[in-house]
Amino acid sequence: MRRVEYEDKEYLIFTRSGMTLLAAARERGVPIECNCEGDHSDARCALKFPLDNMYLLTPVTPLERKTLGENKIKVGWRLACQALFK
């Protein structure tokens, strides 16, 4: 199980290889929204993932860098629809 933060609340999620962070969060009932068909300009599906577990996820995508910015990425924020578990 992994701990994530969404809208100032912490949740525990189960993860599996090949699963998106979004799918794992939704599976555990995290009330996460996502505008995957949109331009991600509001980053509704941004989750904070523990930095010490970041190795479990695929590398940050260019879309995440554009949407979240380096400061948020450095402290563990990811777009849940972009991050996949390895």
C-alpha positions as CSV (number, residue, x, y, z in Angstrom):
1,M,0.0,0.0,0.0
2,R,1.1,3.5,-0.7
3,R,0.1,6.8,0.8
4,V,-1.0,9.7,-1.4
5,E,-2.4,13.1,-0.8
6,Y,-5.3,14.6,-2.7
7,E,-6.9,17.9,-1.8
8,D,-5.2,18.1,1.6
9,K,-6.4,14.6,2.7
10,E,-4.3,11.4,2.8
11,Y,-5.3,8.1,1.4
12,L,-3.8,4.6,1.2
13,I,-3.9,3.0,-2.2
14,F,-3.0,-0.5,-3.6
15,T,-0.8,-0.5,-6.6
16,R,0.1,-2.9,-9.4
17,S,2.6,-2.7,-12.2
18,G,1.1,-1.0,-15.3
19,M,-1.6,0.7,-13.4
20,T,-2.0,4.5,-13.5
21,L,-1.9,6.4,-10.3
22,L,-5.4,7.6,-11.2
23,A,-6.8,4.1,-11.5
24,A,-5.2,3.1,-8.2
25,A,-6.6,6.1,-6.5
26,R,-10.1,5.6,-7.9
27,E,-10.0,1.9,-7.0
28,R,-9.6,3.0,-3.3
29,G,-12.4,5.5,-3.5
30,V,-10.3,8.7,-3.7
31,P,-12.8,11.3,-5.1
32,I,-10.4,12.4,-7.8
33,E,-11.4,14.3,-10.9
34,C,-9.5,14.3,-14.1
35,N,-9.8,16.3,-17.3
36,C,-7.7,13.9,-19.4
37,E,-9.5,14.9,-22.6
38,G,-8.8,18.5,-21.9
39,D,-5.6,20.4,-21.7
40,H,-4.8,19.7,-18.0
41,S,-4.5,23.4,-17.3
42,D,-6.2,23.1,-13.9
43,A,-4.4,19.9,-12.9
44,R,-7.5,18.4,-11.2
45,C,-5.9,15.0,-11.0
46,A,-2.7,16.1,-9.3
47,L,-1.7,13.9,-6.4
48,K,1.2,14.1,-4.0
49,F,3.2,10.9,-4.0
50,P,5.9,10.1,-1.4
51,L,9.3,11.1,-2.7
52,D,11.0,8.0,-1.2
53,N,8.6,5.8,-3.4
54,M,8.9,7.9,-6.6
55,Y,11.1,5.1,-8.1
56,L,8.0,3.0,-8.4
57,L,6.5,5.4,-11.0
58,T,7.5,6.1,-14.6
59,P,9.5,9.3,-15.2
60,V,7.8,12.6,-15.1
61,T,6.3,13.4,-18.5
62,P,6.7,16.7,-20.5
63,L,2.9,17.4,-19.9
64,E,3.5,17.1,-16.1
65,R,6.4,19.4,-16.3
66,K,4.3,22.0,-18.2
67,T,1.2,21.6,-16.0
68,L,2.7,21.3,-12.5
69,G,6.0,23.0,-12.8
70,E,9.3,22.0,-11.4
71,N,8.6,23.2,-7.8
72,K,5.6,20.9,-7.4
73,I,7.4,18.0,-9.1
74,K,10.4,18.3,-6.7
75,V,8.1,17.8,-3.7
76,G,6.2,14.8,-5.1
77,W,3.3,16.1,-7.1
78,R,2.3,14.0,-10.2
79,L,-0.6,14.0,-12.6
80,A,-2.4,10.8,-11.7
81,C,-3.5,10.1,-15.3
82,Q,0.2,10.3,-16.5
83,A,2.1,8.4,-13.8
84,L,2.2,4.6,-14.3
85,F,3.5,2.1,-11.8
86,K,6.5,0.2,-13.1
